[in-house]
Amino acid sequence: MNLHEEIAAVQNRLEGIDRTIDALENERPRLRQRLVELSEALTRSKLPCWDCSHPQARDARHFLSANQGQSGQVTQSGLPLNCCRIIVAQPRSTVYA
């Protein structure tokens, strides 16, 4: 291989690398989104509602699957508000004598 052929081969290789990098850059947002989705699914699968046999758990699982990332609808521990393990504290009525 002469010098001109070698230069052309290296240029072709570099162009191929550039095309690969461009393709990977275009793929990056989709892969990041998929990573977030998988991470959320893993987090949900660790919640007690996921394996619970209580009839209300089915609703909680549906809620968790359908409403990803709605933090106003879950407790600080991540349980959905419609989970049977959530106990709503009632304020005590104050009695004055």
C-alpha positions, 0 to 999 in steps of 0.5 A, spaced: 500 500 500 502 506 497 502 512 502 496 515 498 492 509 499 494 509 506 491 516 507 485 514 504 484 508 508 485 512 514 480 518 512 475 512 510 476 509 517 475 516 521 469 518 517 466 511 519 468 513 526 465 520 525 458 516 523 458 512 529 459 517 534 453 521 530 449 515 531 451 514 538 449 521 540 442 521 536 441 514 540 443 518 547 436 521 549 432 515 548 437 511 552 437 516 558 429 516 557 429 508 558 434 508 563 429 513 567 423 508 566 427 502 568 429 505 574 422 507 576 420 500 574 425 497 579 423 502 585 416 501 584 417 493 584 420 494 591 414 497 594 410 493 598 404 494 594 407 490 588 407 483 592 401 485 596 395 480 596 390 486 599 384 487 594 386 495 594 393 493 592 391 492 585 389 499 585 395 501 588 399 497 582 395 500 577 396 507 580 404 506 580 404 504 573 400 509 570 402 515 574 410 515 574 413 521 577 407 524 580 410 526 587 404 529 590 400 523 589 405 519 594 407 519 601 414 521 603 416 513 603 414 513 596 407 509 597 401 511 593 396 515 597 391 509 596 395 504 599 392 500 604 398 501 609 397 508 609 394 510 615 391 517 615 392 521 622 386 524 624 387 531 628 384 530 635 379 534 637 380 539 642 375 539 648 375 545 652 372 545 659 
